[in-house]
Amino acid sequence: MATEIHKKLYTEIPSVSVFLESEEGKKLVSEFGAGMTKLSLRDYLDGLRKFIADGKIKKVPPVQEIAGIIKTDLMRYTRLEGRKAVNAAGILLHTGLGRAPYCTEFLDTFPVFGGYSILQTNPETGARCLREKRIEKMLIELTGCEAATVVNNNAAATMLILNTVAEGREAIVSRGQLIEIGGSYRLPDVMERSNAILREVGATNRTHVRDYEAVINENTGAIIHVHTSNYRVRGFSGTPDIRELCELRKKYPEITVVDDLGSGALVSLAEFGLPNEPLVKDSIAAGADIICFSGDKLICGPQAGIICGKKEFIAKIRKNPYARMFRVDKAVIAGLELALIHFINGSYRDSLPFYVMLSKPVKELAKLAAELAKSLEKLNGFDVSCEDEFSYVGSGSIPDEGVPAKAVKVTPKDGKPEQLAKRLRTNVPAIFCRVKDNSLLFDMRTLMPEDFALLKTHLPEILKEFSAG
């Protein structure tokens, strides 16, 4: 019986040619182009056939409904507004939403990238030069390092470093620092690909300097210290810090000490009411040979892996063939330069969106929350209130500490918050919030300046639609 139902539903699916010849199909072709419309339509129809096979639908949508779904998908592909997301989730560096928002100067430079730029040429001599030359100078100023380079992310940086200083040799790491982060990235896997030999020491919760020293031998290439930025081990725990490992290295000068900082902070986060992340300059001062960290987290630039340290090691890293494979393009270079300029000038609190959002007083957030709640108070089917909440850094940084914030709490009386959250995510622009205790929380701290107006416009409309439905 189920097979006969399936066959009937399959016959009701419109063919690509029939859809494209319909009035709705012609409008989509006119607006988005025939090729993209076909691509999106085929993708949707493949999904529809799978739903039928799995018994998840009992009726094929009419052409008009299919056209609406396809149009939203095409907007995601081809229109800026289709890619826009309103972040009311309370996660400032939201990995799924692109991590750190860019400073306005970076956005203003995009017209230059459409043509030629002085990426890797010295204007005075016309000769080729380092593309990260200006970044290197700023990092030397900010951290006290001797030299610096950039690759496409911090995982690549870690692999490149280990391949350069410990290929075929042992790299010692505490068992408590064998991290796994999002996307199934595991440090042991990266070490294996780098051709370094993993030498684990200590226990999950405690490692001592003597554990490192006990395994040092003639084939030891490096000691790697990894900041466990995305989790905390509490209670009876401890591991040597980078200073202690650098002190140990004085007895074994042939060993390279690497500090993988993960997020990598250039300024103290204590001024924003957060626990401090390890500062890059402190690692340099401690004597680490090579330090690596991300460019798109606390640095607020585009995705990149920043490597800094002693000149002799950076020179070796630049000569490694992997360095070219992991090289960054002109947009990344420009974005990092512009972010670092704000740290050099001390203007990061006012110009880098992440730090601007961290700096907002709770009183200011409370006003926004009250204004949004007032626009929703007359809607039927929902309880609306302003709540004290916490915003979190995200992207594996400071996992269990938040900063005080204000949020608008929307509780559907029908008890279906997940369905409403999905409707918000599939909106144009997409709206992301937090689902907690059968309610939706809209955090005011993580909204970009223009996003409050978008949220205030779209949220009442969606809630009305959802209530009516």
BALUM-443833 format. One record per residue (C-alpha): z, y, x; residue number from 0; residue in three letters. Coordinates in nm, 4 decimals. Each point is the difference from the previous one (the first is absolute). Example, Ala and Ser with C-alpha at 12.3 -4.5 7.8 and 13.67 -1.06 7.14 Angstrom:
2
PT         up      north       east   num   residuo
PT     0.7800    -0.4500     1.2300     0       ALA
PT    -0.0660     0.3440     0.1370     1       SER
% end
This chain:
469
PT         up      north       east   num   residuo
PT     0.0000     0.0000     0.0000     0       MET
PT     0.0942     0.2365     0.2815     1       ALA
PT    -0.3337    -0.0712     0.1686     2       THR
PT    -0.1937     0.0979    -0.3138     3       GLU
PT     0.1978     0.3257    -0.0252     4       ILE
PT    -0.0740     0.0710     0.3639     5       HIS
PT    -0.3718    -0.0623    -0.0505     6       LYS
PT    -0.0046     0.2373    -0.2950     7       LYS
PT     0.1752     0.2748     0.1971     8       LEU
PT    -0.2374    -0.0459     0.2935     9       TYR
PT    -0.2991     0.0562    -0.2291    10       THR
PT     0.1539     0.3269    -0.1216    11       GLU
PT     0.0128     0.1481     0.3511    12       ILE
PT    -0.2801     0.2580     0.0302    13       PRO
PT    -0.2513    -0.0548     0.2769    14       SER
PT    -0.0347     0.2631     0.2706    15       VAL
PT    -0.3441     0.1034    -0.1265    16       SER
PT     0.1139     0.0291    -0.3630    17       VAL
PT     0.2987     0.2116     0.0999    18       PHE
PT    -0.2089     0.2307     0.2211    19       LEU
PT    -0.2474     0.0545    -0.2839    20       GLU
PT     0.2758     0.0958    -0.2428    21       SER
PT     0.0803     0.3655    -0.0639    22       GLU
PT     0.3313    -0.0360     0.1801    23       GLU
PT    -0.1623    -0.1734     0.2985    24       GLY
PT    -0.2654     0.2691     0.0338    25       LYS
PT     0.2694     0.2696     0.0078    26       LYS
PT     0.1820    -0.1787     0.2807    27       LEU
PT    -0.3232    -0.0464     0.1981    28       VAL
PT    -0.0783     0.3693    -0.0423    29       SER
PT     0.3470     0.1028     0.1183    30       GLU
PT     0.0731    -0.2547     0.2741    31       PHE
PT    -0.3366    -0.1532     0.0965    32       GLY
PT    -0.1597    -0.3359    -0.0895    33       ALA
PT     0.1180    -0.1866     0.3106    34       GLY
PT     0.3678     0.0915    -0.0325    35       MET
PT    -0.0026    -0.0622    -0.3757    36       THR
PT    -0.1416    -0.3508     0.0522    37       LYS
PT     0.2562    -0.0711     0.2736    38       LEU
PT     0.2929     0.1042    -0.2171    39       SER
PT    -0.1371    -0.1778    -0.3085    40       LEU
PT    -0.0537    -0.3299     0.1808    41       ARG
PT     0.3489     0.0170     0.1433    42       ASP
PT     0.1448     0.0556    -0.3484    43       TYR
PT    -0.2063    -0.2775    -0.1591    44       LEU
PT     0.1073    -0.2463     0.2718    45       ASP
PT     0.3608     0.0813    -0.0813    46       GLY
PT    -0.0688    -0.0349    -0.3718    47       LEU
PT    -0.1442    -0.3494     0.0488    48       ARG
PT     0.3071    -0.0998     0.1987    49       LYS
PT     0.2302     0.1262    -0.2759    50       PHE
PT    -0.1959    -0.2067    -0.2532    51       ILE
PT     0.0231    -0.3110     0.2197    52       ALA
PT     0.3766     0.0514     0.0385    53       ASP
PT     0.0442     0.0502    -0.3739    54       GLY
PT     0.1352     0.3528     0.0424    55       LYS
PT    -0.2282     0.1699    -0.2545    56       ILE
PT    -0.1174    -0.0958    -0.3463    57       LYS
PT    -0.2572     0.2749    -0.0525    58       LYS
PT    -0.2677     0.1628     0.2159    59       VAL
PT     0.0382     0.3807    -0.0038    60       PRO
PT    -0.2826     0.1985    -0.1626    61       PRO
PT    -0.2499     0.1828     0.2178    62       VAL
PT     0.1735     0.3346    -0.0611    63       GLN
PT     0.3312    -0.1339     0.1316    64       GLU
PT    -0.1658    -0.1638     0.2985    65       ILE
PT    -0.1714     0.3287     0.0811    66       ALA
PT     0.3373     0.1799     0.0003    67       GLY
PT     0.1473    -0.2556     0.2388    68       ILE
PT    -0.3063     0.0172     0.2262    69       ILE
PT     0.0106     0.3794     0.0040    70       LYS
PT     0.3604     0.0005     0.1233    71       THR
PT    -0.0927    -0.2495     0.2707    72       ASP
PT    -0.3001     0.2093     0.1042    73       LEU
PT     0.2185     0.3083     0.0213    74       MET
PT     0.2308    -0.1921     0.2369    75       ARG
PT    -0.3040    -0.0673     0.2199    76       TYR
PT    -0.1809     0.3311    -0.0110    77       THR
PT     0.2167     0.2911    -0.1182    78       ARG
PT     0.2863     0.1742     0.1721    79       LEU
PT     0.1975     0.0158    -0.3236    80       GLU
PT    -0.0344    -0.3771    -0.0312    81       GLY
PT     0.1780    -0.0496     0.3318    82       ARG
PT     0.2763     0.2514    -0.0702    83       LYS
PT     0.3550    -0.1340    -0.0387    84       ALA
PT     0.3080     0.1822    -0.1268    85       VAL
PT     0.3005    -0.1328     0.1879    86       ASN
PT     0.3094     0.0147    -0.2200    87       ALA
PT     0.1300    -0.3306     0.1385    88       ALA
PT     0.2619     0.1560     0.2262    89       GLY
PT    -0.1504    -0.1465     0.3219    90       ILE
PT    -0.1108     0.2784     0.2328    91       LEU
PT    -0.2003    -0.2111     0.2458    92       LEU
PT    -0.1470    -0.2353    -0.2600    93       HIS
PT    -0.2183    -0.2522     0.1843    94       THR
PT    -0.2001    -0.0869    -0.3102    95       GLY
PT    -0.0734     0.3692    -0.0592    96       LEU
PT    -0.1049     0.0846     0.3549    97       GLY
PT     0.3322     0.0758     0.1710    98       ARG
PT     0.0436     0.3561     0.1283    99       ALA
PT    -0.1979     0.2701    -0.1834   100       PRO
PT    -0.1989     0.2205     0.2381   101       TYR
PT     0.0678     0.3613     0.0822   102       CYS
PT    -0.2406     0.2514    -0.1558   103       THR
PT    -0.1512     0.0892     0.3383   104       GLU
PT    -0.1269    -0.3545     0.0381   105       PHE
PT    -0.1688     0.0128    -0.3388   106       LEU
PT    -0.1615     0.3330     0.0893   107       ASP
PT    -0.1627    -0.1512     0.3102   108       THR
PT    -0.1985    -0.2672    -0.1852   109       PHE
PT    -0.3185     0.2122    -0.0271   110       PRO
PT    -0.0144    -0.0070     0.3818   111       VAL
PT    -0.0074    -0.3802     0.0027   112       PHE
PT    -0.3293     0.0059    -0.1904   113       GLY
PT    -0.1676     0.1371     0.3100   114       GLY
PT     0.0748    -0.0057     0.3701   115       TYR
PT     0.3339     0.0771     0.1614   116       SER
PT     0.1390     0.0284     0.3518   117       ILE
PT     0.1634    -0.3390    -0.0269   118       LEU
PT    -0.0456    -0.1307     0.3516   119       GLN
PT    -0.1743     0.2759     0.1930   120       THR
PT     0.1441     0.2734     0.2198   121       ASN
PT    -0.1687     0.3239    -0.1211   122       PRO
PT     0.0379     0.1638     0.3433   123       GLU
PT    -0.1711    -0.2727     0.2018   124       THR
PT    -0.1929    -0.1877    -0.2664   125       GLY
PT     0.1397    -0.3200     0.1485   126       ALA
PT     0.1539    -0.2833    -0.1967   127       ARG
PT     0.3802     0.0059    -0.0272   128       CYS
PT     0.2835    -0.1891    -0.1670   129       LEU
PT    -0.0240     0.0276    -0.3775   130       ARG
PT     0.3807    -0.0027    -0.0277   131       GLU
PT     0.0480     0.2601     0.2750   132       LYS
PT     0.1604     0.2632    -0.2272   133       ARG
PT     0.2171    -0.2615    -0.1709   134       ILE
PT     0.1206    -0.1160     0.3404   135       GLU
PT     0.0982     0.3520     0.1013   136       LYS
PT     0.1983     0.0539    -0.3191   137       MET
PT     0.1780    -0.3350     0.0268   138       LEU
PT     0.0960     0.0777     0.3590   139       ILE
PT     0.1492     0.3267    -0.1251   140       GLU
PT     0.1792    -0.1597    -0.2965   141       LEU
PT     0.1339    -0.3182     0.1582   142       THR
PT     0.0105     0.0526     0.3764   143       GLY
PT    -0.2364    -0.2920     0.0612   144       CYS
PT    -0.2395     0.0032     0.2951   145       GLU
PT    -0.3103    -0.1059    -0.1945   146       ALA
PT    -0.1122    -0.1154    -0.3438   147       ALA
PT    -0.2894    -0.1619    -0.1840   148       THR
PT    -0.0880    -0.0951    -0.3593   149       VAL
PT    -0.1344    -0.3119    -0.1731   150       VAL
PT    -0.0671    -0.0835    -0.3649   151       ASN
PT     0.3491    -0.1195    -0.1027   152       ASN
PT     0.3333    -0.1043     0.1446   153       ASN
PT    -0.0747    -0.3725    -0.0262   154       ALA
PT    -0.3049     0.0563     0.2201   155       ALA
PT     0.2159     0.2076     0.2359   156       ALA
PT     0.2522    -0.2838     0.0359   157       THR
PT    -0.2705    -0.2572     0.0667   158       MET
PT    -0.1802     0.2248     0.2481   159       LEU
PT     0.3185     0.0738     0.1920   160       ILE
PT     0.1062    -0.3641     0.0260   161       LEU
PT    -0.3482    -0.1125     0.0986   162       ASN
PT    -0.0007     0.2642     0.2741   163       THR
PT     0.3437    -0.0608     0.1526   164       VAL
PT     0.0813    -0.3612    -0.0905   165       ALA
PT    -0.3201    -0.2028    -0.0430   166       GLU
PT     0.0755    -0.3579     0.1044   167       GLY
PT     0.3598     0.0978     0.0705   168       ARG
PT     0.3210    -0.0039    -0.1983   169       GLU
PT     0.1086     0.2875    -0.2223   170       ALA
PT     0.3696    -0.0156    -0.0879   171       ILE
PT     0.1100     0.1061    -0.3479   172       VAL
PT     0.3219    -0.0388    -0.1982   173       SER
PT    -0.0141    -0.2499    -0.2863   174       ARG
PT     0.1413     0.2716    -0.2239   175       GLY
PT    -0.3105     0.2113     0.0674   176       GLN
PT    -0.2736    -0.2529    -0.0806   177       LEU
PT    -0.1059     0.2126    -0.2926   178       ILE
PT    -0.2343    -0.0565    -0.2893   179       GLU
PT    -0.1313     0.3056    -0.1827   180       ILE
PT    -0.2419     0.0525    -0.2886   181       GLY
PT    -0.3288    -0.1858    -0.0026   182       GLY
PT     0.1495    -0.3070     0.1748   183       SER
PT     0.0105     0.1795     0.3354   184       TYR
PT     0.2340    -0.2003     0.2227   185       ARG
PT     0.0879     0.0946     0.3557   186       LEU
PT    -0.0285    -0.3600     0.1319   187       PRO
PT    -0.3575    -0.0190    -0.1336   188       ASP
PT    -0.0941     0.3259     0.1693   189       VAL
PT     0.1534    -0.1200     0.3261   190       MET
PT    -0.1994    -0.3222    -0.0230   191       GLU
PT    -0.3257     0.1922    -0.0467   192       ARG
PT     0.0876     0.2204     0.2967   193       SER
PT     0.0290    -0.3126     0.2193   194       ASN
PT     0.3561     0.0929     0.0888   195       ALA
PT     0.2492    -0.2874    -0.0072   196       ILE
PT     0.2820     0.0583    -0.2457   197       LEU
PT     0.3472    -0.0579     0.1474   198       ARG
PT     0.2667     0.0280    -0.2682   199       GLU
PT     0.3602     0.0754     0.0924   200       VAL
PT     0.3307     0.0363    -0.1789   201       GLY
PT     0.0771    -0.0754    -0.3619   202       ALA
PT    -0.1253     0.1525    -0.3239   203       THR
PT     0.3036     0.2255    -0.0346   204       ASN
PT     0.1156     0.0493     0.3601   205       ARG
PT    -0.1728     0.0281     0.3351   206       THR
PT     0.1586     0.1072     0.3299   207       HIS
PT    -0.1399     0.1433     0.3232   208       VAL
PT     0.1026    -0.3226     0.1709   209       ARG
PT    -0.2350    -0.1908    -0.2334   210       ASP
PT    -0.2951     0.1979     0.1333   211       TYR
PT     0.1054    -0.0342     0.3617   212       GLU
PT     0.0541    -0.3750    -0.0302   213       ALA
PT    -0.3696    -0.0658    -0.0704   214       VAL
PT    -0.1598     0.2432     0.2471   215       ILE
PT    -0.2149    -0.1884     0.2492   216       ASN
PT    -0.3048     0.0469     0.2213   217       GLU
PT    -0.2299    -0.0208    -0.3041   218       ASN
PT     0.1782     0.2680    -0.2035   219       THR
PT    -0.2406     0.2839    -0.0781   220       GLY
PT     0.1840     0.2140    -0.2519   221       ALA
PT     0.3074     0.0588    -0.2083   222       ILE
PT    -0.0910     0.1330    -0.3432   223       ILE
PT     0.2526     0.1791    -0.2175   224       HIS
PT    -0.1019     0.0245    -0.3683   225       VAL
PT     0.1577     0.2441    -0.2426   226       HIS
PT     0.0680    -0.1944    -0.3211   227       THR
PT    -0.0909     0.2939    -0.2194   228       SER
PT    -0.0667    -0.1943    -0.3218   229       ASN
PT     0.3288    -0.1913    -0.0226   230       TYR
PT     0.3630     0.0137     0.1160   231       ARG
PT     0.2319    -0.2770     0.1185   232       VAL
PT     0.3571     0.0860    -0.1003   233       ARG
PT     0.3399    -0.1356     0.0983   234       GLY
PT     0.0458    -0.2019     0.3181   235       PHE
PT    -0.3194     0.1100     0.1702   236       SER
PT    -0.1284     0.1888     0.2995   237       GLY
PT    -0.2722     0.0161     0.2602   238       THR
PT    -0.0457     0.1968     0.3223   239       PRO
PT    -0.1572     0.3411    -0.0462   240       ASP
PT    -0.2892     0.1278     0.2057   241       ILE
PT     0.2300     0.1680     0.2544   242       ARG
PT     0.1749    -0.3273     0.0766   243       GLU
PT    -0.3304    -0.1796     0.0448   244       LEU
PT    -0.1250     0.2730     0.2335   245       CYS
PT     0.3203    -0.0327     0.2015   246       GLU
PT    -0.0635    -0.3738     0.0292   247       LEU
PT    -0.3577     0.0640     0.1142   248       ARG
PT     0.1314     0.1942     0.3017   249       LYS
PT     0.0954    -0.3380     0.1461   250       LYS
PT    -0.3498    -0.1352    -0.0748   251       TYR
PT    -0.2446     0.2896     0.0611   252       PRO
PT    -0.3056    -0.2240    -0.0371   253       GLU
PT     0.0741    -0.0447    -0.3733   254       ILE
PT    -0.1439     0.2438    -0.2559   255       THR
PT     0.2295     0.1268    -0.2771   256       VAL
PT    -0.1808     0.0649    -0.3307   257       VAL
PT     0.1569     0.1756    -0.2985   258       ASP
PT    -0.1753    -0.0569    -0.3333   259       ASP
PT     0.1502     0.2698    -0.2205   260       LEU
PT    -0.1982    -0.0739    -0.3145   261       GLY
PT     0.0133     0.3277    -0.1922   262       SER
PT     0.0706     0.2164     0.3019   263       GLY
PT     0.1945     0.3212    -0.0571   264       ALA
PT    -0.0637     0.3257     0.1836   265       LEU
PT     0.2805     0.1916    -0.1751   266       VAL
PT     0.3456    -0.0872    -0.1297   267       SER
PT     0.0152    -0.1084    -0.3634   268       LEU
PT     0.3683     0.0928    -0.0245   269       ALA
PT    -0.0968     0.3526    -0.1081   270       GLU
PT    -0.1436    -0.1566    -0.3160   271       PHE
PT     0.3108    -0.2048    -0.0741   272       GLY
PT    -0.1429    -0.3257     0.1348   273       LEU
PT     0.1139    -0.2292     0.2820   274       PRO
PT    -0.1932     0.0638     0.3166   275       ASN
PT    -0.2911    -0.2138     0.1033   276       GLU
PT    -0.0285    -0.0531     0.3788   277       PRO
PT    -0.1608     0.3044     0.1615   278       LEU
PT    -0.2965    -0.0569     0.2280   279       VAL
PT     0.1384     0.2477     0.2532   280       LYS
PT     0.3262    -0.1972     0.0209   281       ASP
PT    -0.1899    -0.3160     0.0856   282       SER
PT    -0.1903     0.1870     0.2699   283       ILE
PT     0.3260     0.1429     0.1361   284       ALA
PT     0.1537    -0.3476     0.0033   285       ALA
PT    -0.2727    -0.1128     0.2393   286       GLY
PT    -0.2294    -0.2140    -0.2151   287       ALA
PT    -0.3363    -0.0569     0.1657   288       ASP
PT    -0.2075    -0.0070    -0.3193   289       ILE
PT     0.0822     0.1094    -0.3546   290       ILE
PT    -0.2143    -0.0536    -0.3100   291       CYS
PT     0.0299     0.1200    -0.3605   292       PHE
PT    -0.2017     0.0805    -0.3121   293       SER
PT    -0.1915     0.3219    -0.0603   294       GLY
PT    -0.0005    -0.0076    -0.3817   295       ASP
PT     0.3721    -0.0270    -0.0720   296       LYS
PT     0.2546     0.2484     0.1365   297       LEU
PT    -0.2729     0.1667     0.2101   298       ILE
PT    -0.1904     0.0835    -0.3233   299       CYS
PT    -0.3484    -0.0524     0.1378   300       GLY
PT    -0.2723    -0.2543    -0.0810   301       PRO
PT     0.0408    -0.3699     0.0762   302       GLN
PT     0.0337    -0.0457     0.3749   303       ALA
PT     0.2029    -0.1705     0.2686   304       GLY
PT     0.1377     0.2442     0.2557   305       ILE
PT     0.0793    -0.1273     0.3496   306       ILE
PT     0.1864     0.2119     0.2493   307       CYS
PT     0.1961    -0.0566     0.3186   308       GLY
PT    -0.0506    -0.0104     0.3734   309       LYS
PT    -0.3355     0.1039     0.1378   310       LYS
PT    -0.0684    -0.3215     0.1929   311       GLU
PT     0.0359    -0.2133    -0.3144   312       PHE
PT    -0.2043     0.2280    -0.2249   313       ILE
PT    -0.2782    -0.0076     0.2619   314       ALA
PT     0.0004    -0.3815    -0.0067   315       LYS
PT    -0.0023    -0.0037    -0.3801   316       ILE
PT    -0.3017     0.2335    -0.0099   317       ARG
PT    -0.1934    -0.2385     0.2252   318       LYS
PT     0.0688    -0.3026    -0.2206   319       ASN
PT    -0.3148    -0.1016    -0.1986   320       PRO
PT     0.2131    -0.0205    -0.3148   321       TYR
PT     0.0619     0.3753     0.0290   322       ALA
PT    -0.3622     0.0704    -0.0945   323       ARG
PT     0.0103    -0.2550    -0.2824   324       MET
PT     0.3046     0.1750    -0.1465   325       PHE
PT    -0.1269     0.3538     0.0622   326       ARG
PT     0.0411     0.2688    -0.2674   327       VAL
PT    -0.2670     0.2358    -0.1336   328       ASP
PT    -0.0292     0.3778    -0.0146   329       LYS
PT     0.1763     0.0339    -0.3359   330       ALA
PT     0.3081    -0.1845     0.1246   331       VAL
PT     0.0066     0.2070     0.3178   332       ILE
PT    -0.0197     0.3242    -0.1984   333       ALA
PT     0.2659    -0.1123    -0.2481   334       GLY
PT     0.2471    -0.0945     0.2721   335       LEU
PT    -0.0634     0.3211     0.1899   336       GLU
PT     0.0707     0.2125    -0.3057   337       LEU
PT     0.3170    -0.1918    -0.0894   338       ALA
PT     0.1326     0.0234     0.3561   339       LEU
PT    -0.0683     0.3753     0.0098   340       ILE
PT     0.2629     0.0445    -0.2738   341       HIS
PT     0.2579    -0.1886     0.2073   342       PHE
PT    -0.0890     0.2120     0.3036   343       ILE
PT     0.0359     0.3223    -0.2018   344       ASN
PT     0.3059    -0.1171    -0.1921   345       GLY
PT    -0.1821     0.0548    -0.3309   346       SER
PT     0.0122    -0.3636    -0.1176   347       TYR
PT     0.2633     0.0722    -0.2702   348       ARG
PT    -0.2325     0.2482    -0.1701   349       ASP
PT    -0.3429    -0.1482     0.0702   350       SER
PT     0.0166    -0.3808     0.0084   351       LEU
PT     0.0302    -0.1238    -0.3619   352       PRO
PT     0.2426    -0.2821     0.0834   353       PHE
PT     0.2514     0.2426     0.1519   354       TYR
PT    -0.0670     0.2591    -0.2709   355       VAL
PT     0.0943    -0.2578    -0.2641   356       MET
PT     0.3077    -0.1103     0.1942   357       LEU
PT     0.1109     0.3636     0.0216   358       SER
PT    -0.0130     0.0758    -0.3736   359       LYS
PT     0.3445     0.0877    -0.1427   360       PRO
PT     0.1232    -0.2205    -0.2825   361       VAL
PT     0.0371     0.3130    -0.2181   362       LYS
PT    -0.3739     0.0606     0.0245   363       GLU
PT    -0.0707    -0.3628    -0.0904   364       LEU
PT     0.2383     0.0263    -0.2956   365       ALA
PT    -0.2018     0.2914    -0.1422   366       LYS
PT    -0.3209    -0.2022     0.0207   367       LEU
PT     0.1653    -0.3004    -0.1627   368       ALA
PT     0.1350     0.2128    -0.2845   369       ALA
PT    -0.3422     0.1559    -0.0607   370       GLU
PT    -0.1735    -0.3381    -0.0094   371       LEU
PT     0.2675    -0.1538    -0.2239   372       ALA
PT    -0.0319     0.2881    -0.2448   373       LYS
PT    -0.3742    -0.0626    -0.0324   374       SER
PT     0.0764    -0.3596    -0.1020   375       LEU
PT     0.3023     0.0436    -0.2258   376       GLU
PT    -0.1915     0.0095    -0.3301   377       LYS
PT    -0.1937    -0.3212     0.0613   378       LEU
PT     0.0848    -0.2907    -0.2262   379       ASN
PT     0.0858    -0.3402     0.1419   380       GLY
PT     0.1641     0.1150     0.3227   381       PHE
PT     0.3408     0.1047     0.1259   382       ASP
PT    -0.0329     0.2718     0.2644   383       VAL
PT     0.2656     0.1326     0.2386   384       SER
PT     0.0478     0.1585     0.3449   385       CYS
PT     0.1794    -0.2205     0.2512   386       GLU
PT     0.1497     0.0189     0.3486   387       ASP
PT    -0.2007    -0.2268     0.2258   388       GLU
PT    -0.0870    -0.0646     0.3633   389       PHE
PT    -0.3364     0.0332     0.1724   390       SER
PT    -0.0829    -0.2298     0.2907   391       TYR
PT    -0.2070     0.0483     0.3145   392       VAL
PT    -0.1991    -0.3246    -0.0317   393       GLY
PT    -0.2565    -0.1660     0.2295   394       SER
PT     0.2729    -0.1987     0.1727   395       GLY
PT     0.1999     0.3085     0.0997   396       SER
PT     0.3736     0.0224    -0.0805   397       ILE
PT    -0.0155    -0.2774    -0.2623   398       PRO
PT     0.3371     0.0390    -0.1660   399       ASP
PT     0.0791     0.3710     0.0175   400       GLU
PT    -0.1280     0.2580    -0.2478   401       GLY
PT     0.0214     0.3732    -0.0572   402       VAL
PT     0.1352     0.1389    -0.3295   403       PRO
PT    -0.2694     0.0810    -0.2545   404       ALA
PT    -0.0584     0.0637    -0.3681   405       LYS
PT    -0.2080    -0.2223    -0.2250   406       ALA
PT    -0.1156    -0.0011    -0.3599   407       VAL
PT     0.0957    -0.3268    -0.1680   408       LYS
PT    -0.2308    -0.1231    -0.2772   409       VAL
PT     0.1144    -0.3054    -0.1947   410       THR
PT    -0.2485    -0.1541    -0.2474   411       PRO
PT     0.1856    -0.1045    -0.3129   412       LYS
PT    -0.2281    -0.3021    -0.0342   413       ASP
PT     0.1297    -0.1253     0.3351   414       GLY
PT    -0.3363    -0.0328     0.1792   415       LYS
PT     0.0267     0.2215     0.3110   416       PRO
PT    -0.2297    -0.2171     0.2149   417       GLU
PT    -0.2896     0.0414    -0.2437   418       GLN
PT     0.0477     0.3749     0.0004   419       LEU
PT     0.0213     0.0078     0.3803   420       ALA
PT    -0.3322    -0.1865     0.0180   421       LYS
PT    -0.1603     0.2472    -0.2408   422       ARG
PT     0.1175     0.2862     0.2208   423       LEU
PT    -0.1337    -0.1654     0.3157   424       ARG
PT    -0.3426    -0.0534    -0.1579   425       THR
PT    -0.0230     0.3599    -0.1120   426       ASN
PT    -0.2237     0.2535     0.1736   427       VAL
PT     0.1806     0.1307     0.1953   428       PRO
PT     0.2153    -0.3069     0.0622   429       ALA
PT     0.3694     0.0686    -0.0611   430       ILE
PT     0.2605    -0.2034     0.1854   431       PHE
PT     0.3650    -0.0091    -0.1003   432       CYS
PT     0.2934    -0.2353     0.0459   433       ARG
PT     0.1028    -0.2631    -0.2571   434       VAL
PT     0.3758    -0.0477    -0.0125   435       LYS
PT     0.2301    -0.1425    -0.2689   436       ASP
PT    -0.2771    -0.0135    -0.2631   437       ASN
PT    -0.0805     0.3663     0.0615   438       SER
PT    -0.2566     0.2023     0.1903   439       LEU
PT     0.1302     0.2458     0.2598   440       LEU
PT    -0.2140     0.2970     0.1053   441       PHE
PT     0.1397     0.1330     0.3280   442       ASP
PT    -0.0498     0.3737     0.0554   443       MET
PT     0.0430    -0.0055     0.3792   444       ARG
PT    -0.3166    -0.1932     0.0787   445       THR
PT    -0.2344     0.2165    -0.2063   446       LEU
PT    -0.2537     0.2086     0.1887   447       MET
PT    -0.0109     0.3651    -0.1190   448       PRO
PT    -0.3068    -0.0498    -0.2214   449       GLU
PT     0.1236    -0.3337    -0.1357   450       ASP
PT     0.2755     0.1339    -0.2227   451       PHE
PT    -0.2587     0.1758    -0.2198   452       ALA
PT    -0.2088    -0.3198    -0.0156   453       LEU
PT     0.3039    -0.2063    -0.0953   454       LEU
PT     0.1062     0.2510    -0.2629   455       LYS
PT    -0.3504    -0.0076    -0.1513   456       THR
PT    -0.0793    -0.3714     0.0113   457       HIS
PT     0.3388    -0.1597    -0.0642   458       LEU
PT     0.0478     0.1333    -0.3574   459       PRO
PT    -0.3566    -0.0996    -0.0891   460       GLU
PT     0.0475    -0.3542     0.1285   461       ILE
PT     0.3393    -0.0377    -0.1662   462       LEU
PT    -0.1497     0.1113    -0.3334   463       LYS
PT    -0.2840    -0.2486     0.0396   464       GLU
PT     0.2371    -0.2775     0.0981   465       PHE
PT     0.2340     0.0750    -0.2893   466       SER
PT    -0.2868     0.0065    -0.2493   467       ALA
PT    -0.1409    -0.3229     0.1385   468       GLY
% end
